[in-house]
Amino acid sequence: MKNFVIYVNKHSIILTLFLLLILFNCSDKNPFPEVLGNISLSKVISGDEAKSFVNRLHFSSVTNEKNEIAFYGKGKGEIIIYITYYDSEDKAKTNFEKMTKKISPDNSVFIKGSFYKLHGINIYKCYGMGQTHFVFFLGKNLYWLSVPTMGHKKILKEYLYHIH
C-alpha cells in the first residue's frame, strides 16, 4: 500500500507540472497563426526592423513603441498584420482614435471608412491599395490587418478567434 501511495503521488506531481507547463505556454500565445485565410506565414519582423518598416511606410517617424509585423504569402493575396504594443489600454485606444481620424479624410489613400462592432470589438474598416484594412485595439495592443478583399470577413473573424 505504501508503494502505491508513493507511485500515485509521484505521477500526480508529474501530471500537475505537465498541465501547468501547458497552461503557461498557452497564456503567452503567439499573435501570428501559422496559417491565416489559407495563406501561410512567411516572415515576422520586430524590434528596430519593424519600427523602421512602419516609419518608412509613413515617410516619417510615427511610432516609438514596440511593433511586430507578420507577412503571409508572397505577392498578390498577401496578408500583413501590424501590431503596436502600448503600456496601457488607454494609450492603445487613444492611438486607435488618432489613427482612424487621420486615415478617414478625403485626401487619404483609403476610402469608404466605417466603424462597426464584432464580438464587442470596435473595428474600423476601409479599402485602399487593392486590399481591405481593419484597425482595432484589444487590451494594450493596436492592430492593423491588410487582407485581400475577397474573403476579408472570414480572415478577420479567423484572426479575432486566434487572438481573443
C-alpha positions as CSV (number, residue, x, y, z in Angstrom):
1,M,0.0,0.0,0.0
2,K,2.8,2.4,0.9
3,N,4.4,1.9,-2.6
4,F,1.1,2.6,-4.3
5,V,0.8,5.9,-2.4
6,I,4.3,6.9,-3.4
7,Y,3.6,5.8,-7.0
8,V,0.3,7.8,-7.2
9,N,1.9,10.9,-5.6
10,K,4.9,10.8,-8.0
11,H,2.6,10.6,-11.0
12,S,0.2,13.2,-9.7
13,I,3.1,15.7,-9.3
14,I,4.4,14.9,-12.8
15,L,0.8,15.3,-14.3
16,T,0.3,18.6,-12.4
17,L,3.7,20.0,-13.6
18,F,2.8,19.0,-17.2
19,L,-0.6,20.7,-17.0
20,L,1.0,23.9,-15.6
21,L,3.6,23.9,-18.3
22,I,0.8,23.7,-21.0
23,L,-1.2,26.4,-19.2
24,F,1.8,28.8,-19.1
25,N,2.7,28.2,-22.7
26,C,-0.9,28.8,-23.8
27,S,-1.2,32.1,-21.9
28,D,1.7,33.6,-23.9
29,K,0.0,32.9,-27.2
30,N,1.8,33.8,-30.4
31,P,-0.3,36.6,-32.1
32,F,0.5,35.3,-35.5
33,P,-1.0,31.9,-36.5
34,E,1.0,29.7,-38.9
35,V,-1.8,29.9,-41.5
36,L,-4.5,32.6,-41.9
37,G,-7.1,32.5,-44.6
38,N,-5.4,29.5,-46.2
39,I,-2.2,31.7,-46.6
40,S,1.0,30.6,-44.7
41,L,3.0,32.8,-42.5
42,S,6.2,33.7,-44.4
43,K,8.0,36.2,-42.2
44,V,7.8,38.1,-38.9
45,I,9.8,41.2,-38.1
46,S,10.0,43.0,-34.7
47,G,12.2,45.5,-32.8
48,D,14.1,48.1,-34.7
49,E,13.4,46.4,-38.0
50,A,9.6,46.6,-37.5
51,K,9.8,50.2,-36.2
52,S,11.9,51.3,-39.2
53,F,9.4,49.5,-41.6
54,V,6.4,51.3,-40.2
55,N,8.2,54.7,-40.2
56,R,9.3,54.2,-43.8
57,L,5.8,53.3,-44.8
58,H,4.6,56.6,-43.5
59,F,7.6,58.7,-44.8
60,S,8.1,59.9,-41.2
61,S,8.5,58.8,-37.6
62,V,5.1,57.7,-36.4
63,T,6.0,55.1,-33.7
64,N,8.4,54.7,-30.9
65,E,6.5,51.8,-29.4
66,K,7.3,48.1,-29.7
67,N,6.0,46.8,-33.1
68,E,5.7,43.4,-34.8
69,I,4.7,42.8,-38.3
70,A,3.7,39.4,-39.9
71,F,3.7,38.7,-43.6
72,Y,1.6,35.9,-45.1
73,G,2.1,34.6,-48.6
74,K,4.1,36.3,-51.3
75,G,2.8,38.8,-53.9
76,K,-0.9,39.1,-54.6
77,G,-3.2,37.8,-52.0
78,E,-0.7,38.7,-49.2
79,I,-1.9,39.4,-45.7
80,I,0.0,41.8,-43.4
81,I,-0.7,42.2,-39.7
82,Y,0.8,45.1,-37.8
83,I,0.7,45.2,-34.0
84,T,1.8,48.0,-31.8
85,Y,2.2,47.2,-28.1
86,Y,1.4,50.0,-25.6
87,D,1.8,50.0,-21.9
88,S,-1.8,50.8,-21.3
89,E,-5.2,50.2,-22.8
90,D,-5.9,54.0,-22.7
91,K,-2.8,54.6,-24.9
92,A,-3.9,51.9,-27.4
93,K,-7.4,53.4,-27.5
94,T,-6.1,57.0,-28.0
95,N,-3.8,55.9,-30.8
96,F,-6.7,53.9,-32.4
97,E,-8.8,57.1,-32.4
98,K,-5.9,59.2,-33.7
99,M,-5.1,56.7,-36.5
100,T,-8.7,56.3,-37.7
101,K,-9.2,60.1,-37.8
102,K,-6.0,60.5,-39.8
103,I,-6.9,57.9,-42.4
104,S,-10.6,59.0,-42.7
105,P,-10.2,62.3,-44.6
106,D,-10.9,62.5,-48.3
107,N,-7.2,63.1,-49.1
108,S,-6.3,59.7,-47.8
109,V,-5.5,56.7,-50.0
110,F,-8.1,54.8,-48.0
111,I,-11.8,55.0,-48.9
112,K,-15.2,54.1,-47.6
113,G,-14.1,54.0,-43.9
114,S,-16.7,52.9,-41.4
115,F,-16.9,51.7,-37.8
116,Y,-18.7,48.6,-36.6
117,K,-18.6,46.2,-33.7
118,L,-17.7,42.5,-34.0
119,H,-17.6,40.3,-30.8
120,G,-17.7,43.5,-28.8
121,I,-14.6,45.0,-30.5
122,N,-14.8,48.4,-32.2
123,I,-13.4,47.9,-35.7
124,Y,-12.6,50.5,-38.4
125,K,-12.8,49.1,-41.9
126,C,-11.6,50.8,-45.1
127,Y,-10.4,50.0,-48.5
128,G,-7.3,51.0,-50.4
129,M,-4.2,49.8,-52.3
130,G,-6.1,46.8,-53.5
131,Q,-7.0,45.5,-50.1
132,T,-9.4,45.7,-47.2
133,H,-7.9,47.1,-44.0
134,F,-9.1,46.6,-40.4
135,V,-7.9,48.7,-37.5
136,F,-8.8,47.9,-33.9
137,F,-7.4,47.7,-30.4
138,L,-7.7,44.9,-28.0
139,G,-6.3,45.4,-24.5
140,K,-3.0,47.2,-24.7
141,N,-2.4,46.3,-28.4
142,L,-3.3,48.2,-31.6
143,Y,-3.8,46.1,-34.7
144,W,-3.9,46.8,-38.4
145,L,-4.8,44.0,-40.8
146,S,-4.3,44.3,-44.5
147,V,-6.1,41.5,-46.3
148,P,-7.3,40.5,-49.7
149,T,-10.8,41.9,-50.3
150,M,-12.1,38.5,-51.4
151,G,-12.7,36.7,-48.1
152,H,-11.8,39.6,-45.9
153,K,-14.6,38.9,-43.4
154,K,-13.6,35.3,-42.9
155,I,-10.0,36.3,-42.4
156,L,-10.8,38.9,-39.8
157,K,-13.1,36.5,-37.9
158,E,-10.4,33.8,-38.0
159,Y,-7.8,36.2,-36.7
160,L,-10.0,37.6,-33.9
161,Y,-10.7,34.0,-32.9
162,H,-7.0,33.4,-32.7
163,I,-6.1,36.4,-30.5
164,H,-9.3,36.7,-28.4
